[in-house]
Amino acid sequence: MASLNSDIKLMKKIIYATTLMTLLSSEVAYANSESYLQRGTQEVNVQGLVDFDDEDSYSVDLSAKYGYFIKDNWELGTNITTDLSKSYKSGGLGIFTEYYFTNSTKFVPYVGLTTELIHAYNNDDEFNSDDNSLYTNSSRITTVSIKAALGMKYFISSNVAISAEVNYNTATDNKAKDSFTKFIIGTSFYF
């Protein structure tokens, strides 16, 4: 049942993102995305999500990244991330690559791959039914995370884009949040 609820939540997020992208595509202004993502261009991006329906009462994920286009449509860069909830906190530093499928519109789909070194702290309160006591199970973890991403950027001006992304994460340590899917939104600035 919990899996069905999480699938429904994910579907709602995808529907919201699709609706937003459809509304933005009806804009009359026209620009060519190919000119934004050429060799030598630099990008600063901030993205994240806030989830108040999380089983832990809330979850806040934020990331910032800096990238450089080594070839037209191909970006390499570094990122910093944080994931916060009531019982789980993590921070990470990583490297990423993204490839953009430019066209003659403001919409630019992309695929990406990221690897991060994550340090996490997990603090779970658990109930012991044998003696009716509550105890805290805490752990500190350092792990490597690998993330695959599929997203879309919409250029609202010649050097600013908003993005929507779905990514799948997996970690090498089984005590970490070892695999999960996220839907995140963000803003990119190009110079």
Beta strands, then each sheet from edge to edge (+ up, - down):
strand 1: 42-51
strand 2: 59-71
strand 3: 74-85
strand 4: 88-100
strand 5: 107-128
strand 6: 133-157
strand 7: 160-171
strand 8: 179-190
sheet 1: 1+ 2- 3+ 4- 5+ 6- 7+ 8- 1+
end
